[in-house]
Amino acid sequence: MHIPPFDNQNKPIVDVNDAHVPLTYFNIVKLNEGETFDYRVAGYETCIVPATGTVDVETGGETFAGIGHRGEDVWDGEPEGAYVPTDTGARITARTKTEVFIAGAQYGETLKPFAVRRDELDLVQYGSDDTKTHRKIKHILGANQHDRVGRLLVSELFTVGAGGWSGFPSHKHDTDRLPDETRHDETYNFRFKPNYGSGLQMLQRVDNEPGDAYHIMDGSTVLIDKGYHPCCALPGYEMYYFTILGGLSQRSLKQYFQPTHAEQLHTIPGIMDMVAKFK
């Protein structure tokens, strides 16, 4: 499902128990300097990630000062985040004008809050210009935080260069059938550079049968409920997407690659290193 860009007025874009992706939660909060935003999501652990600007986060008796240092856009520096446990209130205070992503996943236990600073990110780069798959991933809640989080995975994905494919070879993760695949609902929010760029999100629910394709723009949100889901940016434009994964029975993601294109796993440099990082 594609949700076109709109002013959500600090209200969830993907709320609890969403009909398409009930395991994930997503909000965008925009604040001016000095403004605050309070929230609590019952049944979901969350992560606060400034897309731009700097915030202080108070949650679970802890204060995490100076989260985020990016300026103009998501390409302007490294991300940072703050983990908010399930059923725990949080206050975001803007030190500067800011746009904040709030990512969430269903989880029944209440853990401890913590901050993720720039030097704690898990960085992966793979693919190549020749295969049109060159991509960089910045895991905010990734393998480095595995033992501190319940079901939530949060990452930022960038196409390297202008144009190209991401999420290829096509894969899915809509059914719990270990050891081959896990059920992980997924939510994306896209950005383009320049911001008038755009791209395409495919969603092929059955191998070798026609699926859906969505024209994605700067600010588009896509809900991945079922099927194989590669995406691409138009030539001449850089693409970014904020990625939220919520697991049904475990945090580690097990992708099932589309049989028709599985041989492409052997043509893309470093792709298995990428797969191993979604833990």
N, C-alpha and C positions, 0 to 999 in steps of 0.2 A: 504494500500500500504506500502511496506517495501523498505526503502532506505538503502542499506548496508553501512557500515563505509567507508568513503573516505576523502581525503584531499580537503575540500571545498575552501581552499585558501582565507578565510575570506569573501566569497560570500554567499548569502542566500541559505540555503538548502531548505527552503520553502519560496518562494518569494511571493510578493503581488499577489492577485487574482489567487492563485494556483488552478489548475483544480480539485483537490480532496478536499482540505480544504481551500477555499478562505477566511474564516473568521480568519485564523491564519497566523502568520509569524514566521520564525525561522532562526537564523544565529548562527554560532559558530565562534568566533574571537580569534585567538591565537596571543599573543604579547610577545615580550621580554621586559625586564626592560627598561623604558624610551620611548618606542614606543607609538604612538597614533593611534587611529582609529576614523574617523568621519563618521557619518551617519545621514540620515533623511529619514523617511518612510512616504510618503504621504498617508493619509487615514487610518493610523494604529497608535494606541498608543502602546508603547513598554515598556519592563522592562529589565534592565541590571542586570544579576546575574553571578558573577564570580563562575565558577565551581571550580577553584583553583586560588590562588594568590590574589593580592590586587590591586585595581584600584581607580583612582579619576574620577569622572563623572562631566562634565560641560554641563548643559542644561537649557534652558529657563531663563537665567540670574542667575542661581544658581550653586554653586559648592558643590558637596558632596564628601568629602575627605575620603579615607581609606575604601572603600567598599569591603568587603570580607576579610576573614582571614584564608582560608583553605590552607593546604599545599599540600600533595602528591595527594590526591584524594577527592571525594565528601563525603567520610566518615570521613574526617579529620576536624571536626568542623561544626559549624552552617552556613547556608547560609545568605547572605545579598543581597539587591538589590536597584536599583534606578529606579523610574518611570519616563518615558519620554513621555510627552504629544503628541498627534496627531500632525503631520505636524511641529514638533519641532526638530531642529538639536541637535545632541549630540556629545560630544567628550569624548572618553575613553582614559585615560593615565595610562599606566601600571607602578605601583610602583615596581612590581616584575614580573618575568615570569608568564604569566597568560593565562588561557583559560576562555573565557567569553561566556555565553549564552545570546542571545538577543531574547526575546519572544515578540510576538505582536498579536494584535487583531484589526480587523476593528472597527473604531469608528469615527463618524463625528465631534465631538466637541473637542476643545482644553482645557484641564484642567490645573492644576498646577503640576509642578514636586515635587517629594519628595523622601526621602530615607527610606528604611526599614532596621532597625538594628536588631541585634540578639534578643534583648529583646522585639521586636515587632512582632515576628513570632507567628503564630497560630498553635499550635502543637496538633496532634491527634494520638492516638495509639489505635488500635482495633484488633479484631480477637483473635486467640489462636493457640498454637502449635498443639493442638489436632485436630483442624479443618483444619490445614495446610494453615491458612489465616492470620497469625500474620503480621501486617503491621503498619508502622509509616509514618505519613504524616506531612510535614513541609510546611505550607502555607506561601508563601512570599507575594503574593497579594491574600489574602483570606478575610474572614469576617471582620477582623480588619481594612481593607482598603476599605470597600465596598463603602463608600460615597465619595471616592477620585478618583475612577477609573470608566471608562465607561463600557467596555464589557470584559475586560481581567481578567482571573484567572491564577495564576502561582503558582505551587507547586512542591515540591520534595517528591517522594514516595520511601520508603525503605521496602523490605522484612525484617522481623525480624528473625534472625537465618539464617540457610543455606538451601535454597530450599523453595518451597511453592508457593501458588497462590496469585494473586493480581487482583483486579477488579472483584471479585466474591462475591455474586451471580452476574451472567452476567447481564449487563444493557446496555442500549443504550440512546442516546440523539441526534437523527438526525431529529426530526420533531417538529415544534412548534405547540403544541396542549395543551395549558394550561387548567386545572391545572395538567395534567398528565405527561407532558414532554416538554422540551425546545430543540430547535436546538442549539447545541454547537459543532462546529468543534473542533477536538482535535489533537495535535501533541505531540509525545513522543520522548525523546532521552534516550537510555538505557546505563547503565554502570554495570559492574560485578566485584565482588571481590572474588578471584583473577580475573584479567582482561581477562584471557583465558576462563572464564566461559561463559555460554550461557543459553538461555531459549527459550520460545515459546510464540508467540502472536497469539491468535485466533481472528477471525473476522467472526462471524456467522450473516449473513444479514437477515435471516428469521428463526423464531423459529421452531426448529425441522426439519430443512433442512441443508444439509452439507454446510459448509462455507469454509473459507481459513485459513491456518495456516502458519506463517512465523517463520523461525529460526532466532532469534535475537541474536546479539553478542555485545560485548563492542563497543559502538559508533553507533549502529543501530538507525535509525530514523523511526518511524512508523506514518502514517497518518490515522486517524480514521475518515472516512467520513460517514459511515452508518453501523449500525448493533451492535450486542452484542460483547464485546471485552475483555474477561479476558486474563491474561497472567500469566506465571509461570517461575520460575528459576529451573534449574537442581538441584538435591540434592547435597549438599556440597558447593553451591555457594550463595553468597549474591547478591541481585539485587537492582538496583536503577533506577528510571526513572524521568527525568525532564518533567513536564507536563504543556502544554499550552492549555487553553480552551478559545475560542472566541464565545460569544453568538450572535445570530442573532438579537433578540429583547429585551433581558435583560441580566444582568450579572449573576444573580443567576441561578445555574444549577438545573434542575429538571430531575433526572434520572428515566428512566422507566425500571424496573427490568423484566427480561425475565420470562414469565409466567411459563415455565417448571420448573424453579429453584427457584421461588419466595419463596417457603416454607423455603429455606435455610436462609432467613433473620432472622428466629427465632433461628438459631443454632450458629450464629457468634456473640460473645460478642462485644457490643459497636458499631455495624455497623450503627445504626441510628444516633449516635452522629457524625460519619464520614459524613453521608449524609447531615446533617444539617450545616456542616462547608463550603460547596461549595456555598457561598453566595457572 
